[in-house]
Amino acid sequence: MAFAFREVTISGNKVGVEGISAALNEITDVLVNEMGWELFDDRRTQAGNSNVTLTHKVVFRNNGGEDGTANSWYFTLTSGTSAGVASNIIGFQMTDSYDVSTHDTSASGVETPTGHNSGVTMTLDSNGIFNLWVSGDKDGLVFVNNRENVYGVLLVGKSKTFLDSVTEPQGLYSFSSTSTTLVTTISARTIAGNPPEAFTSSSDSEILSLNQSSSNEPRSGLGNTDAIFTLLPLTLTVDDTTGPRKGFIGLLQSVWSVPPTSAGWIKESLVAISGSNQTYLAFPHTGAGGIAIRKT
């Protein structure tokens, strides 16, 4: 399978439908049935719990990635941090191995962040109505949500590495924010190196974005012709404050940075790529750059 996109409105006000659980169900459906991810551990019948092995969650495996040869890696999406599943967050955890018998990271594996309900989370709404966008493939995913007109984002994937597969067999990244605004340096969580090392502190791994402004856009003076906009890639780096591993790892998948609305961008606008049948959905901001995700 390959790229897929889904846009859905979820309502926690409907009888028998809990908002966060409904979001997990939608994500599971598009990842497994349209993108080809393997549903490795399905614990959606569990109640919420502060223990990641016991909580309401789903675990996905990359299933070889898009080329079918990538090293296995896993990510867990959880709902609920205590007794119920009505918590307003989806928590995230990434690992290079997983033991389905213990419902936890394998003893020899590494994971980041260390807790499933801290560090990398997506804020939703258990009782209200919110929009959810899911875009990507078995190499990289983007989740965007709009809750009470507040946009949030979760990025996860295997970077398009600058290094060979022996030096960098994984190059995994994850990042979340309650805004789709991108600053120049974005703290991230990463699994990188050989043997793999989990960078669990947000200061040890970063995503670099070139902040664009209205003066950077090449559309000035074009008159009534079609506007031309710039999408720029995001770069994953490691800046290990306590160890020797530092440097550029690769490019993020399925997401690009865009200039702010002052450059002419409109929220949720559809952007066509010249010479391609691909289109992108933009989520810009007024004062800083935003993101664009692939739609077709």
C-alpha positions, 0 to 999 in steps of 0.5 A: 500500500502507499499514501493515504489521506483522511479528513474526519469530524468527530463528535463526542456528543453523539450517544455511545461515541467517546471522542478520543476513542473515536479518533483512535478508531479512525486512525487505526482504520486508515493506517491499517486498511489504507496505508498498510501499517500492521496493527501489532497490539490492539488494547482498545478494550482496556480502560485508561491507566497511567501504566502504558502496559494496561491503558487503552491503546493501539500499537502499530508496526511499520511492516517494512516501510514503503520499500518493504526492507526497512528495520521494524519500528513501532509506535503506540497511541494511548487514550486515558491516563487514569481510570477512564478513556475520556482524557482529552489527549492522545499520548504517543510513544515510539520504540525499536522493538515491542513485546506483545506478551507484556504489552510493553517495549522489549527488554532489549529495546529503546523507547522515547519518550519515557512516558506515554502521556507526557512529552509527545501528546495530541490535545483533542476533546472527549466531549465536544466536536473536533476535526482530524486530518491524517496524512502519510504512508508507512514511512511518515505520518502527520496528524493535525486536529482543530479543537475549538479553532485551535490547531495541533499537530503530531509528526512521526516517522522514519526520516529520509536519511542522509546516511547509509543504512548501516550507520543510521538504520532507523533515524526515527522522529516524533514531535507534537504541539498544540499549534502548527506554528513552526519555529526555527528550532523545534525540540523532538524525540528521536531514535538514532544511531547504531546501536540505536539510542533513544533521545528522550530529552527534548533538548537532545534532538531537534527539527530545523525549519527555515522560517519564511516571511512574505518577503521570501515568496517569489510571487511578487509582481506576477500580476493576475497569474497564478500565485507561486508558493514555496514549500520547504523540507524539515530537517532532523538533527541530533544534538546530544548534550550528554554524549558524542552523537551530533549532526544531521540525520535526514528529512521529515516525511509527508510534511513541509513548512510554509510561510505565514498568512501575510505571504498570501497563505490561507488556512486549510487552503489546497495547493497544487504542485506544478507538474504533479498530480499531488495536492497539499493542504496548508495550515499557515499562521499569521506571525510565523510559518506553518505546515503543509501536508499531502492530500492526494 
